[in-house]
Amino acid sequence: MYKKIILPDGTEIGNMGIGTWYLGDAQKTKAEEIASIRYAIENGVTTIDTAEMYGNGNSEILIGEAIKGYNREKLFIISKVLPSNAGRGRIFQACERTLKRLGTDYLDLYLLHWRGMIPFEETIECMEELKRRGKIRRWGVSNMDIDDMEEILECRDGENCCVNQVLYHLGSRGIEYSLKPFTDRNNIPTIAYCPIAQGGRLRKKILDSSAVKEIAEKYNITPIQVLLSFVLQQDNMIAIPKAATLDHMKDNIKCLEIEFSKEDIEILNKEFPSPTRKMPLDIE
Ligand SMILES: NC(=O)c1ccc[n+]([C@@H]2O[C@H](COP(=O)([O-])OP(=O)(O)OC[C@H]3O[C@@H](n4cnc5c(N)ncnc54)[C@H](OP(=O)(O)O)[C@@H]3O)[C@@H](O)[C@H]2O)c1
């Protein structure tokens, strides 16, 4: 189901983006990976998620190739800085390297990939400086639990944090208990990574579960499409499935047209319930 997501600064983006972990690592699959990204862009999916960590820059280089020729202003490019690079001494060069690999002069969103040793205050100061220098339009965080988010929001300029990117899929709904309500209350959208549980690999047997199969049959879609459609139907959430293959990308984009009924969601909730207590944040 397609939804518009409104970022804290009022910018609107679609609720599906392109995941890119492991893309660009192998020469022989590059052409299809580029075709998959271009298919998505041409079908309105213009948010692309990457990180300096992915293939040590390979993913950013591949995206740079894939986006050549498109109107940069129509794309929304997200990258992430490693915690070890997230301080005054390294972040500015790290960001420059990312921009160079992507072949662009700004990022739409720059995320702290996960919490490391650099104090949040310092990273936030640097993010704000990158904004002033025109290198990034906005910043956010990833893999932060509620206590981290509270700390971030208490920092100077912490309220400028635009998103929290965390693991979320039908079989891993821990964030629904308190983290997501907290970020929602603070007007911070969630980016759901691993929205299809890495093709089912992260949650054993999820694709064979009777609830998922029942909904898949009802809509004549695959179990993976059930997983993705479930995430796309959440409020204030952007799903970033990764599909190196064109067929997978096409299947994923079709999910923007699927809307489950309340009864369907209840069937899924029964087998994969929303948490009733605080769960540790799942990370990949
Ligand atoms: N912030 C973080 O710490 C963090 C951590 C993990 C991931 N991420 C981001 O989130 C993105 C998504 O997560 P992910 O890549 O780990 O997992 P994912 O998107 O849940 O799953 C990707 C896997 O699913 C397969 N797949 C995709 N569409 C399919 C379809 N329609 N039918 C069947 N299989 C399908 C892919 O195969 P093919 O590729 O062969 O098509 C791939 O093996 C990443 O790429 C990355 O951008 C962020």
Ligand as a Chemical Component Dictionary entry (heavy atoms), coordinates in Angstrom:
data_LIG
# 
_chem_comp.id                   LIG 
_chem_comp.type                 NON-POLYMER 
_chem_comp.pdbx_formal_charge   0 
_chem_comp.three_letter_code    LIG 
# 
loop_
_chem_comp_atom.comp_id 
_chem_comp_atom.atom_id 
_chem_comp_atom.alt_atom_id 
_chem_comp_atom.type_symbol 
_chem_comp_atom.charge 
_chem_comp_atom.model_Cartn_x 
_chem_comp_atom.model_Cartn_y 
_chem_comp_atom.model_Cartn_z 
_chem_comp_atom.pdbx_ordinal 
LIG N1  N1  N 0  20.748 0.155   9.404  1  
LIG C1  C1  C 0  21.163 -1.088  9.472  2  
LIG O1  O1  O 0  21.875 -1.487  10.403 3  
LIG C2  C2  C 0  20.737 -2.053  8.411  4  
LIG C3  C3  C 0  20.903 -3.428  8.620  5  
LIG C4  C4  C 0  20.475 -4.294  7.616  6  
LIG C5  C5  C 0  19.930 -3.793  6.445  7  
LIG N2  N2  N 1  19.819 -2.446  6.250  8  
LIG C6  C6  C 0  19.249 -1.878  4.998  9  
LIG O2  O2  O 0  17.988 -2.493  4.773  10 
LIG C7  C7  C 0  17.966 -3.127  3.502  11 
LIG C8  C8  C 0  17.077 -4.340  3.520  12 
LIG O3  O3  O 0  17.556 -5.331  4.408  13 
LIG P1  P1  P 0  18.245 -6.679  3.908  14 
LIG O4  O4  O 0  18.835 -6.448  2.572  15 
LIG O5  O5  O -1 19.148 -7.143  4.982  16 
LIG O6  O6  O 0  17.037 -7.702  3.869  17 
LIG P2  P2  P 0  15.611 -7.761  3.139  18 
LIG O7  O7  O 0  15.377 -6.590  2.286  19 
LIG O8  O8  O 0  14.624 -8.096  4.195  20 
LIG O9  O9  O 0  15.770 -9.081  2.237  21 
LIG C9  C9  C 0  16.613 -9.123  1.109  22 
LIG C10 C10 C 0  16.599 -10.556 0.572  23 
LIG O10 O10 O 0  15.283 -10.864 0.097  24 
LIG C11 C11 C 0  15.339 -11.274 -1.260 25 
LIG N3  N3  N 0  14.156 -10.741 -1.942 26 
LIG C12 C12 C 0  13.873 -9.445  -2.239 27 
LIG N4  N4  N 0  12.682 -9.328  -2.826 28 
LIG C13 C13 C 0  12.196 -10.589 -2.960 29 
LIG C14 C14 C 0  11.020 -11.116 -3.508 30 
LIG N5  N5  N 0  10.086 -10.328 -4.043 31 
LIG N6  N6  N 0  10.842 -12.475 -3.469 32 
LIG C15 C15 C 0  11.781 -13.265 -2.919 33 
LIG N7  N7  N 0  12.914 -12.826 -2.376 34 
LIG C16 C16 C 0  13.129 -11.492 -2.383 35 
LIG C17 C17 C 0  16.609 -10.661 -1.808 36 
LIG O11 O11 O 0  17.032 -11.434 -2.909 37 
LIG P3  P3  P 0  17.787 -10.812 -4.188 38 
LIG O12 O12 O 0  18.642 -9.700  -3.648 39 
LIG O13 O13 O 0  18.526 -11.945 -4.735 40 
LIG O14 O14 O 0  16.760 -10.266 -5.146 41 
LIG C18 C18 C 0  17.520 -10.761 -0.625 42 
LIG O15 O15 O 0  18.062 -12.060 -0.497 43 
LIG C19 C19 C 0  19.465 -3.426  3.263  44 
LIG O16 O16 O 0  19.737 -3.787  1.921  45 
LIG C20 C20 C 0  20.078 -2.157  3.741  46 
LIG O17 O17 O 0  19.920 -1.121  2.780  47 
LIG C21 C21 C 0  20.180 -1.566  7.239  48 
# 
loop_
_chem_comp_bond.comp_id 
_chem_comp_bond.atom_id_1 
_chem_comp_bond.atom_id_2 
_chem_comp_bond.value_order 
_chem_comp_bond.pdbx_ordinal 
LIG N1  C1  SING 1  
LIG C1  O1  DOUB 2  
LIG C1  C2  SING 3  
LIG C2  C3  SING 4  
LIG C2  C21 DOUB 5  
LIG C3  C4  DOUB 6  
LIG C4  C5  SING 7  
LIG C5  N2  DOUB 8  
LIG N2  C6  SING 9  
LIG N2  C21 SING 10 
LIG C6  O2  SING 11 
LIG C6  C20 SING 12 
LIG O2  C7  SING 13 
LIG C7  C8  SING 14 
LIG C7  C19 SING 15 
LIG C8  O3  SING 16 
LIG O3  P1  SING 17 
LIG P1  O4  DOUB 18 
LIG P1  O5  SING 19 
LIG P1  O6  SING 20 
LIG O6  P2  SING 21 
LIG P2  O7  DOUB 22 
LIG P2  O8  SING 23 
LIG P2  O9  SING 24 
LIG O9  C9  SING 25 
LIG C9  C10 SING 26 
LIG C10 O10 SING 27 
LIG C10 C18 SING 28 
LIG O10 C11 SING 29 
LIG C11 N3  SING 30 
LIG C11 C17 SING 31 
LIG N3  C12 SING 32 
LIG N3  C16 SING 33 
LIG C12 N4  DOUB 34 
LIG N4  C13 SING 35 
LIG C13 C14 SING 36 
LIG C13 C16 DOUB 37 
LIG C14 N5  SING 38 
LIG C14 N6  DOUB 39 
LIG N6  C15 SING 40 
LIG C15 N7  DOUB 41 
LIG N7  C16 SING 42 
LIG C17 O11 SING 43 
LIG C17 C18 SING 44 
LIG O11 P3  SING 45 
LIG P3  O12 DOUB 46 
LIG P3  O13 SING 47 
LIG P3  O14 SING 48 
LIG C18 O15 SING 49 
LIG C19 O16 SING 50 
LIG C19 C20 SING 51 
LIG C20 O17 SING 52 
# 
